Amino acid sequence: MSYDRYVAICKPLHYGTLLGSRACVHMAAAAWATGFLYSLLHTANTFSLPLCKGNAVDQFFCEIPQILKLSCSGTYLRELGLLVVSVWVGFGCFVFIVVSYVQILRAVLRIPSEQGRHKAFSTCLPHLAVVSLFVSTAMFAYLKPPSISSPILDLLVSVLYSVAPPAVNPLIYSMRNQELKDALWKLMKGCI
């Protein structure tokens, strides 16, 4: 999404050539391959763990930290390895998004008209809102200190980062539709 926005705003005349069907297939294949290899790493690690505290996880899905809590073997090296790979993959995606949006910001600030800048920002803000929601809740879920960890808080946070971004995604992207804005405003006024 960030590359799409970058090409649309910074190189609009080259959009068809830079984001043709071949480029989209390559980007999708790279994303799928990275996701497959990353999940394969987690799956292989999970299935090789001996579980001595039962096999019931206090979550609505099998999340890696919860499975590591059930293990009776020393998981320090496994956790460290997974953390390094996770940080590497996440940091790569984060850098790509940040670099894309810095370039977009530079291009938008050079637009002379206020209306043009507003239109350019309005195409980028929905994506940034969804990415920010996902990244902030996921960071809290995985980087919070164990001292504030509780089963209900872990469950709540995992729901927030796994369910909330996809659920609000259609709402955020459709907020550019004036009819939806008017209906939402009318609903809010009726509730108040």
Disulfide bonds with the S-S distance in Angstrom:
none
